[in-house]
Amino acid sequence: MTGEQPREDQPAPPPPGTGNVLIKTGDDPRAPGIPVHVIFTRSEIESGVHNTNARYTDTAAREEDAA
């Protein structure tokens, strides 16, 4: 990661840590978890089903249009 901005014709890269999950195996907060990396399929990415920022992005775009 060089810190360079993507060109306008390229999508922004995902934030660092995207897809990394830690599954806790017990109630003890000191117990280690199982690290897992989730890889989305192309159809999941294209559909935006996992885009948790979609609602925020849609609202921000509407506010910009209204201004």
C-alpha positions in Angstrom: 0.0 0.0 0.0 1.7 3.2 -1.2 -0.9 5.7 -0.2 -1.5 6.7 -3.8 -5.1 7.6 -4.7 -6.8 5.3 -7.3 -7.5 6.8 -10.7 -11.1 7.9 -11.3 -11.7 4.9 -13.6 -10.6 2.4 -10.9 -12.7 1.4 -7.9 -11.3 2.3 -4.5 -9.4 -0.6 -2.8 -11.1 -2.2 0.2 -10.0 -0.9 3.6 -7.2 -2.8 5.4 -8.6 -5.7 7.4 -11.7 -6.2 5.3 -12.8 -9.8 5.5 -10.9 -10.7 8.7 -12.9 -12.1 11.5 -12.0 -13.6 14.9 -14.3 -16.4 16.1 -14.3 -16.6 19.9 -14.3 -20.1 21.2 -15.3 -19.5 24.8 -16.5 -17.0 27.4 -13.0 -16.3 28.8 -11.9 -12.9 27.3 -8.3 -14.2 27.4 -9.1 -17.3 25.4 -7.6 -17.2 21.9 -10.0 -17.1 19.0 -9.8 -18.7 15.6 -8.7 -16.2 12.9 -10.7 -16.5 9.7 -10.5 -14.6 6.4 -13.7 -14.4 4.4 -13.5 -14.1 0.6 -16.6 -12.8 -1.1 -17.6 -14.2 -4.5 -17.8 -12.0 -7.5 -21.6 -12.1 -7.4 -21.7 -11.0 -3.7 -19.4 -8.1 -4.5 -21.3 -7.0 -7.6 -24.7 -7.2 -5.8 -23.4 -5.1 -2.9 -25.2 -7.4 -0.4 -22.4 -7.0 2.1 -21.9 -3.3 1.6 -22.6 -1.9 5.0 -21.9 1.6 3.9 -24.5 1.7 1.2 -27.1 3.4 3.3 -24.6 6.1 4.4 -23.4 6.6 0.8 -26.9 6.9 -0.5 -27.8 9.5 2.2 -24.7 11.5 1.6 -25.3 11.6 -2.1 -28.8 12.8 -1.6 -27.6 15.5 0.8 -25.0 16.7 -1.8 -27.7 16.8 -4.5 -30.0 18.9 -2.3 -27.2 21.4 -1.5 
